[in-house]
Amino acid sequence: VYNFEASKYNEFLRTGQYNDARFASGTDYSEAEKIRHNGFIAQEVERTAQETGYQFDGVIAPKNDKEAYGLSYSQFVVPLVKAMHWQKR
């Protein structure tokens, strides 16, 4: 559970390759940033996979400092099903 910092993400988009009128500064994100989200944080997933030595291709790492991290949630299905299977043993 986390709060998405929309204003910081907007700033990231405005300084990168996505600099256009849709991402104008001065937008009030205070209400959007109060919303609690459920999900994974890509950097935490990447770090956990590295720490455990697990080869996981569900993290979409940025190729440069102008891109954002992403996750391919479909890649979580098989490992989660396998983990549930092992827990039932």
C-alpha positions as protocol buffer text, in pm:
chain_id: "A"
residue {
  index: 1
  type: VAL
  ca { x: 0 y: 0 z: 0 }
}
residue {
  index: 2
  type: TYR
  ca { x: 143 y: 334 z: -98 }
}
residue {
  index: 3
  type: ASN
  ca { x: 56 y: 687 z: -200 }
}
residue {
  index: 4
  type: PHE
  ca { x: 153 y: 780 z: -554 }
}
residue {
  index: 5
  type: GLU
  ca { x: 337 y: 1111 z: -565 }
}
residue {
  index: 6
  type: ALA
  ca { x: 171 y: 1240 z: -881 }
}
residue {
  index: 7
  type: SER
  ca { x: 338 y: 1580 z: -858 }
}
residue {
  index: 8
  type: LYS
  ca { x: 686 y: 1424 z: -856 }
}
residue {
  index: 9
  type: TYR
  ca { x: 596 y: 1193 z: -1143 }
}
residue {
  index: 10
  type: ASN
  ca { x: 461 y: 1489 z: -1339 }
}
residue {
  index: 11
  type: GLU
  ca { x: 788 y: 1673 z: -1277 }
}
residue {
  index: 12
  type: PHE
  ca { x: 981 y: 1368 z: -1400 }
}
residue {
  index: 13
  type: LEU
  ca { x: 771 y: 1358 z: -1716 }
}
residue {
  index: 14
  type: ARG
  ca { x: 812 y: 1731 z: -1776 }
}
residue {
  index: 15
  type: THR
  ca { x: 1191 y: 1715 z: -1754 }
}
residue {
  index: 16
  type: GLY
  ca { x: 1221 y: 1410 z: -1977 }
}
residue {
  index: 17
  type: GLN
  ca { x: 1115 y: 1307 z: -2320 }
}
residue {
  index: 18
  type: TYR
  ca { x: 746 y: 1365 z: -2244 }
}
residue {
  index: 19
  type: ASN
  ca { x: 769 y: 1743 z: -2214 }
}
residue {
  index: 20
  type: ASP
  ca { x: 447 y: 1880 z: -2363 }
}
residue {
  index: 21
  type: ALA
  ca { x: 137 y: 2076 z: -2266 }
}
residue {
  index: 22
  type: ARG
  ca { x: -39 y: 1779 z: -2102 }
}
residue {
  index: 23
  type: PHE
  ca { x: 211 y: 1789 z: -1817 }
}
residue {
  index: 24
  type: ALA
  ca { x: 191 y: 2158 z: -1739 }
}
residue {
  index: 25
  type: SER
  ca { x: 322 y: 2278 z: -1404 }
}
residue {
  index: 26
  type: GLY
  ca { x: 93 y: 2434 z: -1148 }
}
residue {
  index: 27
  type: THR
  ca { x: -153 y: 2145 z: -1137 }
}
residue {
  index: 28
  type: ASP
  ca { x: -285 y: 2067 z: -789 }
}
residue {
  index: 29
  type: TYR
  ca { x: -224 y: 1699 z: -715 }
}
residue {
  index: 30
  type: SER
  ca { x: -309 y: 1714 z: -343 }
}
residue {
  index: 31
  type: GLU
  ca { x: -632 y: 1512 z: -376 }
}
residue {
  index: 32
  type: ALA
  ca { x: -475 y: 1253 z: -606 }
}
residue {
  index: 33
  type: GLU
  ca { x: -183 y: 1207 z: -368 }
}
residue {
  index: 34
  type: LYS
  ca { x: -417 y: 1125 z: -77 }
}
residue {
  index: 35
  type: ILE
  ca { x: -539 y: 810 z: -252 }
}
residue {
  index: 36
  type: ARG
  ca { x: -393 y: 485 z: -117 }
}
residue {
  index: 37
  type: HIS
  ca { x: -288 y: 241 z: -389 }
}
residue {
  index: 38
  type: ASN
  ca { x: -228 y: -134 z: -374 }
}
residue {
  index: 39
  type: GLY
  ca { x: 49 y: -285 z: -577 }
}
residue {
  index: 40
  type: PHE
  ca { x: 419 y: -344 z: -597 }
}
residue {
  index: 41
  type: ILE
  ca { x: 697 y: -90 z: -626 }
}
residue {
  index: 42
  type: ALA
  ca { x: 920 y: -193 z: -914 }
}
residue {
  index: 43
  type: GLN
  ca { x: 1246 y: -97 z: -744 }
}
residue {
  index: 44
  type: GLU
  ca { x: 1155 y: -311 z: -440 }
}
residue {
  index: 45
  type: VAL
  ca { x: 1066 y: -608 z: -661 }
}
residue {
  index: 46
  type: GLU
  ca { x: 1394 y: -570 z: -849 }
}
residue {
  index: 47
  type: ARG
  ca { x: 1596 y: -548 z: -526 }
}
residue {
  index: 48
  type: THR
  ca { x: 1423 y: -851 z: -372 }
}
residue {
  index: 49
  type: ALA
  ca { x: 1479 y: -1060 z: -684 }
}
residue {
  index: 50
  type: GLN
  ca { x: 1848 y: -963 z: -688 }
}
residue {
  index: 51
  type: GLU
  ca { x: 1892 y: -1031 z: -314 }
}
residue {
  index: 52
  type: THR
  ca { x: 1737 y: -1377 z: -344 }
}
residue {
  index: 53
  type: GLY
  ca { x: 1908 y: -1462 z: -672 }
}
residue {
  index: 54
  type: TYR
  ca { x: 1572 y: -1508 z: -845 }
}
residue {
  index: 55
  type: GLN
  ca { x: 1573 y: -1446 z: -1220 }
}
residue {
  index: 56
  type: PHE
  ca { x: 1254 y: -1241 z: -1262 }
}
residue {
  index: 57
  type: ASP
  ca { x: 1167 y: -1075 z: -1589 }
}
residue {
  index: 58
  type: GLY
  ca { x: 863 y: -886 z: -1461 }
}
residue {
  index: 59
  type: VAL
  ca { x: 1057 y: -568 z: -1384 }
}
residue {
  index: 60
  type: ILE
  ca { x: 1085 y: -320 z: -1667 }
}
residue {
  index: 61
  type: ALA
  ca { x: 1396 y: -124 z: -1574 }
}
residue {
  index: 62
  type: PRO
  ca { x: 1459 y: 215 z: -1734 }
}
residue {
  index: 63
  type: LYS
  ca { x: 1721 y: 224 z: -2007 }
}
residue {
  index: 64
  type: ASN
  ca { x: 1818 y: 580 z: -1913 }
}
residue {
  index: 65
  type: ASP
  ca { x: 1736 y: 850 z: -1659 }
}
residue {
  index: 66
  type: LYS
  ca { x: 1446 y: 978 z: -1868 }
}
residue {
  index: 67
  type: GLU
  ca { x: 1243 y: 656 z: -1841 }
}
residue {
  index: 68
  type: ALA
  ca { x: 1045 y: 523 z: -1546 }
}
residue {
  index: 69
  type: TYR
  ca { x: 1040 y: 177 z: -1390 }
}
residue {
  index: 70
  type: GLY
  ca { x: 747 y: -49 z: -1468 }
}
residue {
  index: 71
  type: LEU
  ca { x: 613 y: -392 z: -1385 }
}
residue {
  index: 72
  type: SER
  ca { x: 467 y: -664 z: -1601 }
}
residue {
  index: 73
  type: TYR
  ca { x: 208 y: -802 z: -1360 }
}
residue {
  index: 74
  type: SER
  ca { x: 139 y: -1102 z: -1582 }
}
residue {
  index: 75
  type: GLN
  ca { x: 489 y: -1227 z: -1497 }
}
residue {
  index: 76
  type: PHE
  ca { x: 386 y: -1261 z: -1131 }
}
residue {
  index: 77
  type: VAL
  ca { x: 123 y: -1530 z: -1199 }
}
residue {
  index: 78
  type: VAL
  ca { x: 340 y: -1840 z: -1243 }
}
residue {
  index: 79
  type: PRO
  ca { x: 575 y: -1772 z: -948 }
}
residue {
  index: 80
  type: LEU
  ca { x: 276 y: -1701 z: -721 }
}
residue {
  index: 81
  type: VAL
  ca { x: 92 y: -2016 z: -828 }
}
residue {
  index: 82
  type: LYS
  ca { x: 409 y: -2220 z: -778 }
}
residue {
  index: 83
  type: ALA
  ca { x: 461 y: -2068 z: -432 }
}
residue {
  index: 84
  type: MET
  ca { x: 103 y: -2156 z: -335 }
}
residue {
  index: 85
  type: HIS
  ca { x: 159 y: -2509 z: -460 }
}
residue {
  index: 86
  type: TRP
  ca { x: 473 y: -2546 z: -248 }
}
residue {
  index: 87
  type: GLN
  ca { x: 295 y: -2406 z: 60 }
}
residue {
  index: 88
  type: LYS
  ca { x: 26 y: -2673 z: 35 }
}
residue {
  index: 89
  type: ARG
  ca { x: 286 y: -2951 z: 55 }
}
